[in-house]
Amino acid sequence: MLVTGHQGTSGDSAGGDAGGADIRPGRRGRRTLRVVGGVLAGLLVLGAGAAAWAYLRLDGNIRGVDIDQALGDDRPARSTATPAPSPYGDASPLPAGPLNLLVLGSDSRSGAENRKLGGGPEGGARSDTAMVVHLDAGRTSATVVSIPRDTLVDRPSCPAEDGDITRPASGVMFNTAYEVGGPVCAVKTVEALTGVRMDHYVEIDFAGFARLVDALGGATVTTREDIDDDRSHLTLDAGTHHLDGEQALALARTRYDVGDGSDLNRITLQQDLVRALVRQITALDLPANPAALFRAADALTTDTGLDSLGELASLARSLEGLTADRVTTVTMPVLPAPLDPNRVVPDEPEAGRLWASLT
């Protein structure tokens, strides 16, 4: 049966005539509406509060190191960053000039997660992975240069966290710089080795790297040969695999079961991972995906120029045009060390030419 509503006329009383329905809420209805409205308002406040709490927690979890203050002015010249119009249409320009970042992976055993994942000795840490990431002017292409940790270098004296000064040393492994002087000494050693100013510093430990990969949704890589590494606990057939965070970390650490077992072969796997993560970041549209950006940021230690979510978001937005096919990965040219075939030294003048191309 079709039922039609009665339409009142201008002469109808406030309560409606006998054939009309009073659609105004009564006292009980008004109380119900107030309760529902209060609950909704409370949920909105709680939601906003939870979002603010999450932002502040993650923002506070990014550890910042004041490298500029520690090293002073005795450093290579800084590149001039050129602002560019924001692709998001807001009034704040984004930096678009060339930029160099030192990215370190440490083998810290601090914390249960790092110990479980195979971190280094208790009470110390070394730079297990070191990459100089050079962003070209315009931020649409990048060069990632890996520095083998077994490279013998001249390590300069560095200011230590306790206010002391570390001693300079010649012919020592590159990864000892972080071990004796932390991020500040790692940056100073890289700048002495390369002659290139590191504009920013980013560090991630074992647990942080695994969380980062998981936050990005994993990484898809293609292995060139079967891997069965007892030390990294990774077993993979040759072919394409989508790895979770723990598997990606194991791949980054795999060394002895690949090629000749050298650090140079491990670097090849790490560079494959870099390209895979850039592809994943591009697919996620990380600059426009704050949830993924926040989860990724929770894993980092940076210099004080990047130690907030806002600063990291600005950097991410400036890289909107960077895609995996425009990322070049190379290894610093090296030769076997004259007195130790298990160590390497920079192959000059090729190494110097590479670094000069990044200034």
N, C-alpha and C positions, 0 to 999 in steps of 0.2 A: 504494500500500500504506500502510495506517495504521500508524504506528509510535508506540508508547507508551513513555514512560520508565519505568525500573524504580524503584520506591520502596523504599528500604532500610528495615530495621527497626532497633529499638533495639539488637539484638544484632549488627548489622553492624560490621565492623572499620572503622578510620579510613580505610583505603584502599578500602573497598567490597568486595563479593563479586564472584565471577567475572562475574555478569550486570550489575553496576552500573558506572557511569562515574565516575571521580574528577574532580569539577568544580573542585577547588582548583587555582590556578595553580602551575606548576612554577617553577624558578629563572628560566628565560628569560621566562616570563609575568610573573613579579613584576618583573623588570628592565624589561620593556616598560611595565608599568603605572606604574612609577616615572618612566620617561622621559616618558610621556604626561602624567602628573600634573605633572611639572616644567615641561613645555612650556606646559600650560594655566595653571599658576600664573604663569609668566613673561609669558604674553600678558595675563593680568589685571593684573599689575603694570605692564606697558608701557602697557596701555590706560588705567589709572588715571593713570599718569605723563603720558601724552599729553593726557588731559583736563585735568589740573592745569596742564600747560604752556600749553595753549590758553587756559585761564581766566586765568592770570597774564599771558599775552601781551596778551590783549584788555583785561584790567583795566588793564594798564600803558599801553595805547595811548590811553586816554581822557585827554586833556589837561585838567587842572583849573586854573582861575584863581580866586584868592582875592579875590573882589570885595568881600565883607563887610569884610575887613581893609583893603582899599585905600580904600574909601569911608567907613568909620567910621560914626558915628551921625547924621550930617547927611543924613538920608534920610526919605522918607515912612514912616509907621508900617507895621509888618508885620502881616499878617492872622494870627489865631490859628488854628493847625491843630488840629482835634479828632480824636483817635484813634478808630478804628472797629474792631469785631471783624474779624479776618481771614476772608475768604471761604474760605480754605484750611484752616481749622480749627486753625491753630497758635496758639501763645500770644502771638505778637507782634502788637500792634494796628497797623492801617494808618492813616496820616493820612487825614482825610476833610474837612478844612476847605477854604475857598477858597484858591486858589493862582494866582499870576501868574508866567508864564515869558516872558522875552524870547527869541525864536527868530530868529537871524540866519543868512542865507546869505551867505557872503563870496565875492568873485570873485578870491580869492588865486591867483597864478600860481606859487606855490611847489610844486615837484615836477613831474615829467614828465606825470603824469596830468592835473593842472590846466591845464598849458600846452596839452596836446592837446585838452582840452575847452573851451578858450577863456577861460582866466582873465585877470585884469586885468594891469596893468603889472608887470614884474619888480621885486621888492623892495618892493612895496606891495600893499595890499588895501583894498577898500571893502565896505560892507554892501550887497550887491546886492538883498537881500530882508530885510524886517524885519516881524515879526509879534509882537504881544502876545497870548499865549494865556491866557485867564482860565478857570480851572476853578471852577465853582460849588461851594458847600458840598454835600458828598455825592459829588462827583466824577462825577456821572452826566450832566452837561451842560457845554458849554464855549462860549465866545465867542472867535473868532479875529479880531483887529483888525489889518489891514495898515496900515503907515505908509509912504506913498509916499516913495521915496528922494529925490525931487526937492523934498520939503517944505523950505521955508526956516525955520530955527529959530534960537534963541539957544543957542549951544553953551557950556556952562559950562567953567570950568577943571577939569582932571582930572589926577590923579596918573598919571604915565607909567611904563612898565616900567623905564626907566633911572633912576628916582628923581626926575626933574625934574617940573615942573608945566606942563601945556599952557596956552596963553593962552585966555581966553574970547573968543568971537566972536559977532557979531550978524548975522542975515540970511544964514546960510550953509546949504548943503545938508545935510540930515540925515545922509546917508551919509558926510560928512567926519568925523563923531565917531569912527567906527571907524578911519578912515584915520589920524587923528592920535594917537589914544589907545587903540586896541584895544578889547577887551571892556569894560574898566572905564569908559572914556569913553562907549561906546555905552549902557551901562546908566545912567550918570549923566545923559546927555542925554535918554534916554527918561523917566526919572523927573522931570526938570525940565519936560519937555513935557507929561506926563500927570498929575503929582501922585500917581502910583500906584507903590507899592513893587514892584520886580521880585524875587520870592522866589528865582527861579533863572534861569540863563542857559544857553542851548544854541546852539552854533554848528556849522555844517556848510559845508564848501567844495564846489566843483563836483564833484570826484572823490568826495568823501564822500557827496554826495547821490545820485549815480549808483549807488554801492555800496549805499546804504541801500535804494533802490527795488528793486534786484536781490535784496537779502537778503530783502525782503518778498514777492518773487515777481512784481514788476511792479505797474502801476497801470492801472486801466481808467477812461478818461475819454471824455466825449462832447464833441466840438468843434462849435461853432455855425456855423462857416464854414470854407471851405477855407483851409489854411495853406501858404504857400510862402515861407519866410523865408530869405533868403540869409545873414543874419548868424548865426542860430541853426542853420542847415542842417537845418531841419525842413520836411518836406513831408507834409501829411496832408489827405485829403478830409474834408469835413464828415461827422460821424457818430461812432460809438463805436469806440474803439481800445484795445487792451491794449498798454501801452508798457513797454519795458525801461528800465533806468536811464538810459542815454544819451539815449533819446528823451524821457523824462520831464524830464530836465535841459534839453533843447532847448526843450520846451514852456514850462518855467518861465522861460526867457530870451527867448522870442518876444515881440516888441514892435511892430516896424515894419510887420509885415504883417497886423496885427489892428486892426480899428476905425480910430481916428484915429492910431494909432501911438504913443499916449501910454503913460506908465508905468501909468496907471490901468487901461488895457485889459490890460496884462500881469498886473496884480494879479488881475484876474478869472480868468485862466488858472491862476495860482498857487493861488487859492482852490479852483478845481475839483480841482487836484491834492491839496490838503490833504484834501478830503472823500474822494477816491479812496483815499488812503493810510490814512485812518481806517477805511474799509470793509475794506481789505486786512488791517489790524492786527486788526480784529474777527474776520475770517474765520480768521486764523491762530491766534487765541487767544494772542496774544503773551505775556501773563503766564505762561501754562502751557507756552510753547514756548521753552525757554532757548536752543536752538541759534539760532533766528531772532533772539532778543533779543541774543545775543552778537554775531552778525554785524552787526546794526544799530548796536550800541554802538561798534563798531570805527571808525565814521565820525564820531564826535562830539568836540567840545570843550565843556566845561561849567564851571560854577562848582564850587567844591570841595565843595558840598553834594550834587553828583550825579556826582562823578568816579570812581565805582566801579560795578562790575556789580551789587553788592548794593544800592546806593542806587537805581540805575536800575530794578532789578527791583522794589523796593518801590514806586516811583512807578508803574510799569506795573501792578502788582497793584491799586493803589488806584484805577485807572481801569477796572477790569473791567466796570463798568456803563455805560461811555461808548460810545455807538454813533454812526455817521455822521449819523443823522437827528436827533441831539441836539447837533450842532455847528453853530453859527451863524457865518458868515463875513461880515464887514463891512469897509469901508475907512473910516479916519478921515475925517470930513467936511472937505473942503478947497475952497478957491476959487483961481482964478488969482492969482498974485502981482501986486500993482499995477504994479510996475516991470518985470516979466518974465513974459510969457505962457507961457513954457516951464517956469516953476516954479509951485509952489502954496504956499499958507499955510493953517493950520488955519481952518476956518469956525466962528467962535464966534457964539453960545454952544453950538452943537450939538456941537462936538468936546468941549468941557468936560463937557457932560451925559453923553456917551458914557463918558468916562473915569471920571466920578463913579460910574457904574453898576457899575464893576468893583472898587470898594473895599469 
